[in-house]
Amino acid sequence: MLRKLGCGGRSSTESSLSSSGPKKELLMRALVATSEGGEDEVLQVQLVPRPVPKAKEVLIKVAYAGVNRADVEETNLGEPTLNELEKAGLKGKYMGVECSGTVCAHGEMSKKDKQTWKIDTKVCAILVGGAYAEYVAAPIGHLLKFTTKIPVELAAAIPQDACTVWSELFMKKRLYEGSAPEEEGEGSRLSSGETVLLLEVLEALGFPFLFDVGGVAVDAGCSGIGIFAIQMAKYQGATAFATAGTNAKIAECRRLGADLCINYNKNDFVEVIKDRTKGQGVDVILDCVGCNGLHRNLECLKKGGRLVHICDNGRWMKKIDAYTELSNYKLIDVASLLYRTPEMKTVIVKEVQEKVMPAIENGDVKLVIHNQVFTFEEAAEAHKLKKSNLIGKILLHP
């Protein structure tokens, strides 16, 4: 059972004096990356000041936080790098880039915005950080509403994966700050009837997979990105092929709707995809991480195909250039969702609210979470599990 922590009420994490004295700063529990070293040393639960929402922000009482690769990698960056990212506005003071919960306070905003984001409204949010805490402040443009059709714990698995897949596959070829949305369908990297190879090759985290989605090939079938990519590709009219390394993952990819599932430990996925596409290859590759076998993945891409690189930096682009010629492949290097500008994120979230959330609420896109939910005190264990060969999103709760 989760503790009931009201925004205005007292709890073990709040401190205030009687009405006759000045009010003390409200505190909350949060996971803090304290120093370089092993994860058990780095992740500590501490009492810290509760955030105060700024203009056009709300304060969210966190119910669940999703565990993402960005969080796992953060524990290995060290304090100097983390401090620089924080100064640049690319990460929050605390960890966690997505959460679900309820609105419990407003920053300065219009009456219309307050009406839209009423107190107790259920929301999930993309964040630069701070989800690993009892409370987090978030811009209203980065919030997604959900109805009672979606349990609050499942909602925590939506923001990062849905926004990443939708923006990188189905939105414009480029998202420019302040640019107006293009006409429906224009500039989409993946269109109905095409094939995409989604490369979320998480070998460094222990679970590489691949799918081909009727225009889309997905590598990382049972990761959060892969789970969304297979289903959204099918939902948008693409054909889905999927590769995975275990029978359990093959079964899960089939359950999610993949048209062709390849066990890469038993079959040459390149030959299977070439045979399935009559030697042409796939239209789009979505590369979420990069891998040592990148040249094998590129063999699946047709001439004139599009490579979408959504890693957290461009470190793999030199490797890509070494394996292929620009005349044959359209290479696109893009930042991860984490590093997009606030304005870009607002555009992405708006489209996800309009186009993806209905598919989730109707059951056309299913959410998959790991069967164990971890407490903040168990976060190091959750991060270790994230590196393992699992299926579905891992969640933390305060």
C-alpha positions as CSV (number, residue, x, y, z in Angstrom):
1,M,0.0,0.0,0.0
2,L,1.2,3.5,-0.9
3,R,1.2,6.1,1.8
4,K,-1.4,8.9,1.3
5,L,0.6,12.1,1.1
6,G,-1.5,15.2,0.5
7,C,0.1,18.3,-0.8
8,G,-1.1,20.4,2.1
9,G,-1.3,17.8,4.9
10,R,1.4,16.6,7.3
11,S,3.4,13.5,6.7
12,S,6.7,12.1,7.8
13,T,8.4,14.0,5.0
14,E,6.8,17.4,5.9
15,S,8.0,19.8,8.6
16,S,6.1,22.9,9.8
17,L,5.8,24.9,13.0
18,S,2.6,25.8,14.7
19,S,0.5,28.7,13.4
20,S,2.2,31.0,15.9
21,G,5.6,30.6,14.2
22,P,7.1,30.8,10.7
23,K,6.5,27.9,8.4
24,K,9.4,25.6,7.8
25,E,10.5,24.4,4.4
26,L,8.5,21.4,3.3
27,L,10.6,18.3,2.7
28,M,10.2,15.1,0.7
29,R,12.0,11.8,0.2
30,A,14.0,11.6,-3.0
31,L,16.6,9.3,-4.5
32,V,19.9,11.1,-4.8
33,A,23.0,10.2,-6.8
34,T,25.5,11.0,-4.2
35,S,28.9,10.1,-5.6
36,E,30.8,8.0,-8.2
37,G,31.0,4.3,-7.5
38,G,28.8,1.3,-7.4
39,E,25.0,1.8,-7.6
40,D,24.5,0.8,-4.0
41,E,26.7,3.7,-3.0
42,V,25.3,6.2,-5.5
43,L,21.5,5.7,-5.0
44,Q,20.5,7.0,-1.5
45,V,17.1,8.1,-0.2
46,Q,17.4,11.5,1.4
47,L,15.1,14.2,2.8
48,V,15.3,17.1,0.4
49,P,13.3,20.3,-0.2
50,R,10.0,19.8,-2.0
51,P,10.0,21.7,-5.3
52,V,7.9,24.8,-5.8
53,P,6.2,24.9,-9.2
54,K,7.2,27.9,-11.4
55,A,5.1,29.8,-13.9
56,K,3.1,27.4,-16.1
57,E,4.2,24.4,-14.0
58,V,2.2,22.1,-11.7
59,L,3.4,20.1,-8.7
60,I,2.8,16.4,-9.1
61,K,2.4,14.0,-6.2
62,V,4.3,11.0,-7.7
63,A,2.6,7.6,-7.6
64,Y,5.1,5.7,-9.8
65,A,8.3,6.5,-11.7
66,G,9.5,4.6,-14.7
67,V,13.0,3.3,-14.8
68,N,14.8,4.2,-18.1
69,R,18.2,3.7,-19.6
70,A,19.0,7.4,-19.0
71,D,18.5,6.8,-15.2
72,V,20.7,3.7,-15.2
73,E,23.5,5.4,-17.2
74,E,23.3,8.4,-14.9
75,T,24.7,6.4,-12.0
76,N,27.9,5.9,-14.0
77,L,28.5,9.5,-15.1
78,G,30.0,10.9,-12.0
79,E,29.3,14.2,-10.2
80,P,31.3,16.5,-12.5
81,T,29.3,15.4,-15.6
82,L,26.0,15.4,-13.7
83,N,26.7,19.0,-12.4
84,E,27.4,20.2,-16.0
85,L,24.2,18.6,-17.3
86,E,22.2,20.2,-14.5
87,K,23.7,23.6,-15.2
88,A,22.8,23.3,-18.9
89,G,19.2,22.5,-18.0
90,L,19.4,19.0,-19.5
91,K,18.7,17.1,-16.2
92,G,16.9,17.8,-13.0
93,K,18.4,17.9,-9.5
94,Y,17.2,14.3,-8.9
95,M,16.9,11.2,-11.1
96,G,13.8,10.0,-13.0
97,V,12.6,11.2,-16.4
98,E,8.9,10.0,-16.3
99,C,6.2,9.5,-13.7
100,S,2.5,9.2,-13.1
101,G,0.6,10.8,-10.3
102,T,-1.9,13.6,-9.5
103,V,-1.7,17.4,-9.7
104,C,-1.6,18.9,-6.2
105,A,-0.4,22.5,-6.7
106,H,-0.2,25.2,-9.4
107,G,2.5,27.6,-10.2
108,E,1.5,31.0,-11.7
109,M,-0.8,30.3,-14.7
110,S,-4.1,31.5,-16.3
111,K,-7.5,30.5,-15.0
112,K,-7.9,28.5,-18.2
113,D,-4.8,26.5,-17.5
114,K,-5.8,25.9,-13.9
115,Q,-9.2,24.7,-15.1
116,T,-7.4,22.3,-17.6
117,W,-5.1,21.0,-14.9
118,K,-7.3,20.9,-11.9
119,I,-6.1,19.7,-8.5
120,D,-6.3,15.9,-8.3
121,T,-6.1,15.5,-12.1
122,K,-4.4,12.3,-13.0
123,V,-1.3,12.9,-15.2
124,C,1.8,11.3,-16.4
125,A,4.8,13.5,-17.5
126,I,8.1,13.6,-19.3
127,L,10.8,15.2,-17.2
128,V,14.4,16.3,-17.3
129,G,14.6,14.6,-13.9
130,G,13.0,14.5,-10.5
131,A,10.6,11.6,-10.9
132,Y,12.5,9.6,-8.2
133,A,10.9,11.7,-5.5
134,E,7.6,12.0,-3.7
135,Y,6.9,15.3,-5.6
136,V,8.1,16.8,-8.8
137,A,7.3,20.0,-10.7
138,A,6.6,19.8,-14.4
139,P,5.6,22.2,-17.2
140,I,2.0,21.9,-18.2
141,G,3.1,21.4,-21.8
142,H,4.8,18.1,-20.8
143,L,1.8,16.5,-19.1
144,L,-0.4,13.8,-20.5
145,K,-3.9,13.2,-19.1
146,F,-5.3,9.7,-18.8
147,T,-8.7,8.3,-17.8
148,T,-9.7,5.6,-15.4
149,K,-9.2,3.1,-18.3
150,I,-5.5,3.3,-17.6
151,P,-4.3,2.3,-14.1
152,V,-2.0,4.9,-12.5
153,E,0.9,2.4,-12.4
154,L,0.6,1.6,-16.1
155,A,0.5,5.3,-16.9
156,A,4.0,5.7,-15.6
157,A,5.2,3.5,-18.5
158,I,3.8,5.8,-21.2
159,P,5.6,9.1,-21.4
160,Q,9.2,8.4,-22.5
161,D,8.5,5.4,-24.8
162,A,5.4,6.8,-26.4
163,C,6.9,10.2,-27.0
164,T,10.1,8.7,-28.3
165,V,8.5,6.3,-30.7
166,W,5.9,8.8,-32.0
167,S,8.3,11.7,-32.5
168,E,11.0,9.6,-34.2
169,L,8.9,7.5,-36.4
170,F,5.6,9.3,-37.1
171,M,6.2,13.0,-36.7
172,K,8.2,15.4,-39.0
173,K,11.5,14.5,-40.5
174,R,12.9,17.2,-38.3
175,L,11.5,18.9,-35.2
176,Y,12.6,22.5,-35.2
177,E,12.2,24.8,-32.3
178,G,9.1,27.0,-32.9
179,S,8.2,25.3,-36.2
180,A,4.6,24.8,-37.0
181,P,3.3,21.2,-37.3
182,E,3.2,19.9,-40.8
183,E,0.2,18.5,-42.5
184,E,-1.0,15.1,-41.4
185,G,1.3,12.4,-42.8
186,E,3.8,14.8,-44.3
187,G,7.4,14.4,-43.2
188,S,6.7,11.2,-41.4
189,R,9.7,8.9,-41.3
190,L,7.4,5.8,-41.4
191,S,4.3,5.6,-43.5
192,S,1.6,3.0,-43.9
193,G,2.9,0.1,-45.9
194,E,6.6,0.7,-45.2
195,T,9.1,-1.3,-43.2
196,V,11.2,0.0,-40.3
197,L,14.1,-1.7,-38.6
198,L,14.0,-0.4,-35.0
199,L,17.5,-0.7,-33.5
200,E,17.3,-0.4,-29.8
201,V,20.3,-2.7,-29.5
202,L,20.7,-2.7,-25.8
203,E,23.7,-5.1,-25.7
204,A,25.4,-2.9,-23.1
205,L,22.4,-3.4,-20.9
206,G,22.1,-7.1,-21.7
207,F,19.0,-7.3,-24.0
208,P,19.5,-6.9,-27.8
209,F,16.5,-7.6,-30.0
210,L,15.2,-6.7,-33.5
211,F,11.9,-6.3,-35.2
212,D,10.8,-5.6,-38.7
213,V,7.6,-3.8,-38.9
214,G,5.9,-3.9,-42.3
215,G,8.1,-1.1,-43.1
216,V,9.6,-1.2,-39.7
217,A,12.3,-3.5,-38.3
218,V,12.6,-3.3,-34.6
219,D,15.7,-4.4,-32.6
220,A,14.9,-4.5,-28.9
221,G,11.5,-6.1,-29.2
222,C,10.7,-6.5,-25.5
223,S,12.2,-3.2,-24.2
224,G,9.9,-0.3,-23.6
225,I,10.7,1.3,-26.9
226,G,10.3,-1.9,-28.8
227,I,7.0,-2.7,-27.2
228,F,5.6,0.6,-28.3
229,A,7.3,0.5,-31.7
230,I,5.8,-2.8,-32.7
231,Q,2.3,-1.8,-31.7
232,M,2.4,1.8,-33.0
233,A,3.8,0.5,-36.4
234,K,0.9,-1.9,-36.7
235,Y,-1.6,0.7,-35.5
236,Q,-0.4,3.1,-38.2
237,G,-0.6,0.4,-41.0
238,A,2.9,-0.8,-41.2
239,T,4.0,-4.5,-41.2
240,A,6.0,-5.6,-38.3
241,F,8.9,-8.0,-38.2
242,A,10.6,-8.7,-34.8
243,T,13.7,-10.4,-33.7
244,A,14.5,-11.5,-30.2
245,G,17.0,-13.9,-28.5
246,T,14.7,-16.1,-26.5
247,N,11.5,-18.1,-27.0
248,A,9.8,-16.0,-24.3
249,K,10.5,-12.8,-26.2
250,I,9.5,-14.2,-29.5
251,A,6.1,-15.2,-27.9
252,E,5.8,-11.7,-26.5
253,C,6.5,-10.1,-29.9
254,R,3.8,-12.3,-31.4
255,R,1.4,-11.3,-28.7
256,L,2.1,-7.6,-29.4
257,G,1.2,-8.1,-33.1
258,A,4.5,-8.6,-34.9
259,D,3.9,-10.3,-38.3
260,L,7.3,-12.0,-38.4
261,C,9.4,-13.0,-35.4
262,I,13.0,-14.1,-35.8
263,N,15.1,-15.7,-33.1
264,Y,18.5,-14.2,-33.9
265,N,20.3,-17.0,-31.9
266,K,18.9,-19.6,-34.3
267,N,18.5,-17.7,-37.6
268,D,20.4,-15.2,-39.6
269,F,18.0,-12.2,-39.3
270,V,19.6,-10.4,-42.2
271,E,19.0,-13.2,-44.6
272,V,15.4,-13.7,-43.2
273,I,14.6,-10.0,-43.7
274,K,16.2,-9.9,-47.2
275,D,14.2,-13.0,-48.1
276,R,11.0,-11.5,-46.7
277,T,11.5,-8.1,-48.5
278,K,12.7,-9.8,-51.7
279,G,16.2,-8.4,-51.3
280,Q,15.1,-4.8,-51.0
281,G,15.5,-4.3,-47.2
282,V,13.5,-2.1,-44.9
283,D,12.6,1.5,-45.3
284,V,13.5,2.8,-41.9
285,I,16.0,1.9,-39.2
286,L,15.4,3.3,-35.8
287,D,18.7,3.1,-33.9
288,C,18.2,3.7,-30.2
289,V,21.7,2.9,-29.0
290,G,24.1,1.7,-31.6
291,C,26.0,-1.6,-31.5
292,N,29.1,-3.5,-32.5
293,G,27.1,-5.3,-35.2
294,L,25.8,-2.1,-36.8
295,H,27.0,-3.1,-40.3
296,R,24.8,-6.2,-40.1
297,N,21.8,-4.1,-39.2
298,L,22.5,-1.7,-42.1
299,E,22.5,-4.7,-44.5
300,C,18.7,-4.7,-43.7
301,L,18.2,-1.1,-45.0
302,K,17.1,-0.5,-48.6
303,K,18.8,2.0,-50.7
304,G,17.3,5.4,-50.0
305,G,16.2,4.2,-46.6
306,R,16.3,6.3,-43.5
307,L,18.4,5.8,-40.5
308,V,17.1,7.5,-37.4
309,H,19.6,7.7,-34.6
310,I,18.1,8.5,-31.3
311,C,21.0,7.7,-29.0
312,D,21.9,10.2,-26.3
313,N,24.8,11.6,-28.4
314,G,26.3,11.2,-31.8
315,R,29.0,8.8,-30.8
316,W,27.8,6.1,-33.2
317,M,27.7,8.2,-36.3
318,K,31.3,7.8,-37.2
319,K,30.8,4.1,-37.0
320,I,27.8,4.3,-39.2
321,D,29.7,6.4,-41.8
322,A,32.5,3.7,-41.8
323,Y,30.0,1.0,-42.9
324,T,28.0,2.8,-45.6
325,E,27.9,5.6,-48.1
326,L,25.7,8.6,-47.8
327,S,24.7,8.1,-51.5
328,N,23.0,4.8,-50.5
329,Y,21.5,5.8,-47.1
330,K,19.9,8.8,-45.7
331,L,21.5,9.2,-42.3
332,I,19.8,11.3,-39.7
333,D,21.4,12.0,-36.3
334,V,18.9,13.2,-33.8
335,A,19.1,13.8,-30.0
336,S,17.3,11.7,-27.5
337,L,14.0,12.9,-26.2
338,L,15.8,13.9,-23.0
339,Y,17.8,16.6,-24.9
340,R,15.0,18.1,-27.0
341,T,14.1,21.7,-26.2
342,P,11.0,22.3,-24.0
343,E,9.2,23.7,-27.0
344,M,9.9,20.6,-29.0
345,K,8.7,18.4,-26.2
346,T,5.5,20.4,-25.9
347,V,4.7,19.7,-29.6
348,I,5.5,16.0,-29.2
349,V,3.4,15.7,-26.1
350,K,0.4,17.4,-27.8
351,E,0.5,14.9,-30.6
352,V,0.9,11.9,-28.3
353,Q,-2.1,13.1,-26.3
354,E,-4.2,13.4,-29.5
355,K,-3.0,10.4,-31.4
356,V,-1.4,7.8,-29.1
357,M,-3.4,8.1,-25.8
358,P,-6.7,7.1,-27.5
359,A,-5.0,4.0,-28.9
360,I,-3.8,3.1,-25.4
361,E,-7.2,3.7,-23.8
362,N,-8.9,1.6,-26.5
363,G,-6.5,-1.3,-26.0
364,D,-5.0,-1.1,-29.4
365,V,-1.6,-0.3,-27.8
366,K,-0.9,-2.4,-24.7
367,L,1.3,-1.4,-21.8
368,V,3.7,-3.9,-20.4
369,I,5.3,-3.6,-17.0
370,H,7.6,-5.9,-15.0
371,N,5.7,-7.9,-12.4
372,Q,7.6,-6.4,-9.4
373,V,7.3,-2.8,-8.4
374,F,10.3,-1.5,-6.4
375,T,10.4,1.0,-3.5
376,F,12.9,3.9,-3.5
377,E,15.1,1.9,-1.1
378,E,15.2,-0.9,-3.7
379,A,16.2,1.4,-6.6
380,A,19.7,-0.1,-7.0
381,E,18.1,-3.6,-7.4
382,A,15.7,-2.1,-10.0
383,H,18.6,-0.6,-11.9
384,K,20.5,-3.9,-11.9
385,L,17.3,-5.6,-13.2
386,K,17.0,-3.0,-16.0
387,K,20.4,-4.3,-17.2
388,S,19.1,-7.8,-17.4
389,N,17.2,-9.7,-20.0
390,L,13.7,-8.7,-19.0
391,I,10.4,-7.9,-20.6
392,G,8.5,-4.7,-19.9
393,K,9.0,-1.4,-17.9
394,I,10.3,-1.4,-14.4
395,L,8.5,0.9,-11.9
396,L,9.5,2.5,-8.6
397,H,7.1,4.0,-6.1
398,P,7.8,6.2,-3.1
